[in-house]
Amino acid sequence: MTVTLQDLKEDARSVEVDVKGEKLTITYRPSSYTPVTEREFRDALQSSLPANAMTGLLAGIMEEWDLLDENGHALPIDRESMDCLPTWFIGVVANTIMEDMNASREDRKNSGAGSQRRGSLANSRNGSRSTS
């Protein structure tokens, strides 16, 4: 069976972030994290304003979250909304996503199942990772 670029882009993972004792669920697309994004993340982390630089990058890979605004509506996932969030929170979200992607890579590397394709790549792994 042939793998297409679309197969690689059809992925979504959900992670849980512990925020002051409550669980925030974030869904992101690992395939949106490309070598270009990786360079931009590295540059953001090395900049004098890392959280400011990361908000646009996070908005580009995140699909959904259950973070609510003051009126109980879902906060949009865009740079403008994320720029109003505390910097510590931006760091926690970025670290959680990065840890989840690294764990996923290790799982695939250690599974021994790398040569066999089962079902849709989009459904190959949908897990949760919790941080404290």
Sequence and secondary structure as in RCSB ss.txt:
>XXXX:A:sequence
MTVTLQDLKEDARSVEVDVKGEKLTITYRPSSYTPVTEREFRDALQSSLPANAMTGLLAGIMEEWDLLDENGHAL
PIDRESMDCLPTWFIGVVANTIMEDMNASREDRKNSGAGSQRRGSLANSRNGSRSTS
>XXXX:A:secstr
    HHHHH   EEEEEEETTEEEEEEE GGG  HHHHHHHHHHHHSS HHHHHHHHHHHHEEEE  B TTS B 
  SHHHHTTS HHHHHHHHHHHHHHHHHHHHHHHHHS TT   S GGGS     EE 
